[in-house]
Amino acid sequence: MSNCEVPQITEQPPLTSVIQKRCLVLFWHLVRMDESADARRILTAVLQSDWKRPVGRPHTFWLATIKSNLSYHNFSMEDSTELALDRPLWTLESGGY
C-alpha cells in the first residue's frame, strides 16, 4: 500500500491540515485572552533589535507561520483577530463550545 492510498482508505484529513487548524485555534484562543495575560502580551511583544535567535532554533517565527496559514485561507491578521473576538460567531459555529 502506498502513502497516497492511506488517506483515501482511512478517509482522514492530511496531517498538515490538522496541525494548521490546531495552530490557528491556539492563536485565536490567545487573541481572546485578557490583554494583561502573559501569553497575550508575549503574542504582541516587539523583539529588541539586538536579539538573536539561539543556535539550532528554527528560522521561522510562530507568528510568521500563523500569517502564512491565514493567508492560505485568504485572511489577514486583522481580519482573523476581529473574527476571534466575535464570540457569538465562533460560539455558534463551534456548536456552543
Buried (B, 14 or more C-beta within 10 A) or exposed (E): EEEEEEEEEEEEEEEEEEEBEEBBEEBBEBBBEEEEEEEBEEBEEEEEEEEEEEEEEEEEEEEEBBBEBBEEEEBEBEEBBEBBEEEEEBEEEEEEE
